[in-house]
Amino acid sequence: MYIKKILWAIALIGIVIAAFFAYYVYNAMFSPNTAFNNEEAYIYVPTGSSYNDVREQLEPLLNDIDAFDALAERKKYNTNIKAGKYIIKKGMNNNDIINSIRSKNTPIKVAFNNQESLEKLAGRIATQIEADSTSLIEAFTNKAFMFSTGIQEKDLLGIFVPNSYEFFWNTSGEQFRDRMLKEYNTFWNDSRKNKAKAIGLSPNEVMTLASIVHEESKQASEQPRIAGVYMNRIRIGMPLQADPTLKFAAYQLPKYKNTVIKRVLNVHKEIESPYNTYKNAGLPPGLIAMPDISAIDAVLNYEKHKYLYFAADAKRFGFHKFAKTLSQHNVNAREYQRYLSSQGINR
């Protein structure tokens, strides 16, 4: 009888322990454990992070970090950290959280527009993905990459077609660069290549001219007409005489570093540079900025007309007046010069 009581007592203790353990496991795995009021919270796990690095981000988001620790160890997450951006939804339990941050790296939208240089592009991208601007520049200008692809440094900016793209946050500089080259090759489909061939330009030359067109006008409706002016000049052997190329040439000189040229003057036309399209016939050696898609397609589908000149319109900001003769152009240009002077813009 005494032995039976001992056995019953042991059994009851075992049941209590098992119940407690089950309750503990249930709470650790399945009880909601979020401490924030928003519907979602995000953590960013850099490459090479330790469990303590992740834990530091999670602690203010969770009610019971110790319960999370216990389950993370049991599921071996603490020794299998993966970089990325992860979502934690309000009301998630520890099991859901671990499953999310272990295998559900969330893509992000990376967007850039008309950056003027590789350095500015790198700075823009570095605010959106893990790679910093230094590693991005190193990837962009990598000699082995340029040799293997046949891309010259002067044409590098052209492989980055402004748009919005989907990436993982933990994308490296090399991965970003390689993806952009793939997107560039996709952009230059057979249709665009055939159009470029039909107008007598290579894709690189189209991109170069598009960079000038874009710097001349941000008005997509006007860009095909401006492209038509430049194509007319190319056809008759007339210098492009594109003011944006003078600004680009000037900005390469120490004298003009950290300045903004608001008015192109005769002194700028004397700058010795292959990008000076007043002194040099034909297209400049490479892009002067990153053209948007509208400018690229404006060149490929340029407007057929007889205009050879255009000047900024003083009465319609952002637009231009077009002329077929130099005499009419001079009238338009003087009107705009007077406007600049009236605004105190002298350089």
N, C-alpha and C positions, 0 to 999 in steps of 0.2 A: 504493500500500500504506500509506504514511504517512498519507494523507488518510483512508483507511478506519479506521485506528486512532483518529484524532482524532474521527471521527464516532461510532465505537463508544463512545469515552470520554464524548463529550457525551451520547449516548443513555443510557448507564449512570448518569451524573450526574443526568440528567433523571428517570430511573426512581427513583433514590434520593430525589431531592427530592420527587417525586410521592408516593412511599411515605411519606416523612416527613410530608408535608402531610396525606395521607389519615389517617395514624395520629394526627396532631395534631387533625384535625377529628373523627375518631371519638372520641378521648378527651374533647374539648371538648363533644361533643354527647351521646354515648351511654354513657360510663363513669359508674358510680355516683359521686355527689359529695356525699353527706351525711355529717356528722360526729357525729350524735347517736344515742343508743342507743334512745330511745323509738320506737314505731311511727310517730308523727306529731309534727310541730312546726308551730307557727302563727306567722304574721307578720301584724301589723295595719298597714296602709298608710293613714295619714291623708290627707284631702283636701288636695291641693296639694303632696304630697310630691315630692321630687326623687329621681333615681336614687341619689344618695349616701345619702339617708335610707333607702331600701330596702336598699342594699348594707350599711349599718351593721347592720341587723337580720339580714341573711343571713350575714355573715362568720363569726360563731361557729357557724353551722349547717352550713357547707360545708368540705370538705377543701381545695379549690383555688378560692379566690375569683377569682384572675386568669383561670383558664379560663372561669369564669362570666362575668366582665367581657367577655371577647373574644366570646363567643357572644351576650351581651346586646346588644352593639354591632352585631354582624352581623345579628341579628334585629330590630334597631331598638327593642328593649324599653326601652333607656335613655332614649329620647325619647318614650315612650308609657306613662307610669306611670298606673295606675288604682287608686283608693282601694278599700279593702275588707279583709276577713279572708280569708287564704289558707292552705291546707294544703300542707305539704311532707311527703311520705311517705318513710320510711326507704328508702334504696337508689335514690332517684330520680336520674336524670342531669340535666345542665344543661338539656337540651332540654325534658324533662318539667317541670322546675321553672319555666322561663320560661313554658311553656304554661299552667301552673297559676296563676301569679301575674298572668298577663295577662288571663285570661278565665274563671277559675273562682272568682269571689267566692262565699264560702261563707255561706249564711244561718245566723243564730243564733237561739236562743230568747230572747225578751224576756218577762219575767214581772213582774207587779206585783199586789199585793193591796190591802187596804183602806187606802190612804193617806188621811191626814186633811185634806190640803190640796194645792193645785196645787204649792206649793213642795216639799213632801215627795215628791210624785209625780215632779217634775222631778229631784230628787236621786237617787231610786231609778233612774230610767231612765238618767240620765247615767253610772251605773256600768256600764251594759250596752251602750250604743251610743256612737258618736263624738261626737254632739252634747252640749255641756255644759249644766248646769242653767240658766244664764243664757239661752242661746239657746232652750231649751225653754220657759221661762216667757214669753219674748218671743213665741214662736209661739203658745202657749196663749192669751195675752191680747191678741193682735193685734186692733186695732179693726176693721180692714177684714175680717178673718175673721169676727168676731162680727156685723158688719153684714150681710155677705153670707149668713150662715147663719141669722140671726135668733136666735142664742143669746145670752142675757144672761150677764153675768159671774157672777152668783150660781148659774147652772146649769152652768157650764163643767165642774166636777168630774164631773158626771153623764155626760158623753160618753165617759168612760174606764171601760169595763167590765172589772173585774179578771179576768185570764185569762193564758194563755201564748200568745204570738204569734210568728210567724216574721218576722224582719227581716234586712236586710243591716246589718252593723256600721256602715257609713258612712252610715247614715240621718241626715238633717238634722232639726232641730226641726219644721220645717214638714211634712216628709214623715211624721214620726211622728204629728203632730196630725191630718193629713188622713186617714191610715190609720185612726186611732182613731175619727174621725167616721164613716168608712165602716163600721167594725165595729159601731158603735153603731146605725147605721141598719139594718144586717143583723140585729142582736140584736132590735130592735123590729120584728119581723115582723108579719104580719097577725094571727096568733093572739094575740100579746101585746097588740097595739093593741086588738083586740076585747075582750079580758079587761079591759083598763084602762077602756074605754068602758062595759062592763057594770057595773063597780063605781063609776062616776061620777068617775073620776080621769083626768087627762091623763098621758102618759108622764112629764113632768117632776114631776108631783105624786106619781106612783108612786115615782119615784127618791127624792124627798124623804122620803116616809114610810119607804121601804126603808132609807134612811140612819139613821133613828131606830131602826127595828127591829134593824138590825145592831149599832148601838151598845148597845142593850139586851141583846142576846143573840147570842153567836157559835154557839149550838147550833142547827143547821139544823132539827132535829126540833121545836124549840120556837118557831121564828120565825113559822110560820103562826098559832099561837095568840096570840102577842103582836100580830101584825098585826090579828087579829080583835078584840082589845081596843080598839085605836085606831080601827078602822073602826066599832065600836059607839059609841065616844065621838063620832066625827064625825057619825054618823047622828042622835044625840039632841042634838047641839049642845053637848056637854060639852067643856071645854078638854082638850087632849091631856095636859097636865101631865106631859110627858116630861122626866125628869131630864137625859138627854143634851143636850137643847137648852139647859138652864141652863148646863151646862159649856161648851158652844160659845159662848154669849153671854158668859160670864165670861172665856174665853180671848181675847176680842177687846179686853178692857180691860187697860191697862198694869199694873194691880194684880196681875193673874193671869198675866202673861207669865212663861214659864219655871217655872211651877208645875204640880203635878199635884193635881187635886181628887179625893180618894178618897171623900169623903162630902159629899153635897149637903145644904146647910143652909138654914134659912129666909132667911138673908141673900142667898143666891143667887136666891131666888124673887122678890126685890125689884129685881133688875137691870132697868133700862130698856133693852129691846132687842126688836125685832120677832121675835127668835128665842126669846124667853121665852114658852113655851107654857103657863105658869101665868097670865100676865097677858093673853095674846092668844089668842083662839079660833082654831080651824082650824090648818092646816099653817103652818109657818114659811115665810119667803120662798124658801128654797132648801135645798140639801143641807147637812148638818152634817158629813158625812164621805162617803167613797166606799163605797157598799154593794156587797156581793158578789152574785153571781147568785142564790144561795139566798135572800137577803133580798128581792131584787126579785120573784122568783117566789113568795115567801111572801106578799107583799102582793097579787099578782095572784090567788093561790089561797088567800086567807086562810081560816082556820078559822071556820066559822059556830058561834057559841056565845053565851052570855048573860053572859060575864065582862066586868066593867068595870074591874077592878083587878088588879094583880099586884105582887108584892114579891120581892126576891131571897131565895132559900132558903138559910138559914144552914147547913143540913145537907147540901145538894147543891150544891157550888160550881159556878157557871155556869148554874144552873137557877133557876126561879122558882115561887112559889106563887100561884095564881090565885083570885080571889074575885068573887062576884056582888054582894056587899053591902059597904058602907063599913065596917060594924062588923067583919066578918070580915077585911077588908083591914087594918084597924088592928091586929088581933091579929097578923097575919103581919108587918106592917111593924115593930111593936114588937119582935118576936122578932129580926128582922134588925138593928135598931138596937142591941139589947143585945149581939148578936154583935160588931158593929163596935166598940162601947165596950170589950168584953172584950179586943179585939185592939189597943187603944190608938189606933184610927183615929178621930180627932176632927175632921178637916177634909179 
